[in-house]
Amino acid sequence: MSNLMADFARVRQARGMTQAELAESSGLSRMAVQKAESGATDPRLSTLQVMARAMGMELMLVPSALRPDLEQFVQSGGRVLAQQTGVDAPVSVVEDILRRDGS
């Protein structure tokens, strides 16, 4: 859990949010955010979900057996394994999402 909470803290800081701002935007107390990030408590899944959403993320639970394939898929930019880049290749899932979001 500590790796996840360290990741949450890094994302929050990268977005320029204080713990108080994250607490306010997620509907949690500042103390709840502080305890979760520090590892003082083992936060509930619902707490993690509202914190993630307040930072523009969505939590996704992935079966352990699928994690290596999912990580490889994400690292490939959302391309099907061995998919060639080129005119006839479909856009990657990641590129399609970014295009729709205007990123």
Buried (B, 14 or more C-beta within 10 A) or exposed (E): EEEEBEEBBEBBEEEEBEBEBBBBBBEBEBEBBBBBBEEEBEBEEEBBBBBBBBBEBEEEEEEEEEEEEEEEBEEBBBBEEEEEEEEEEEEBBBBEEBEEEEE
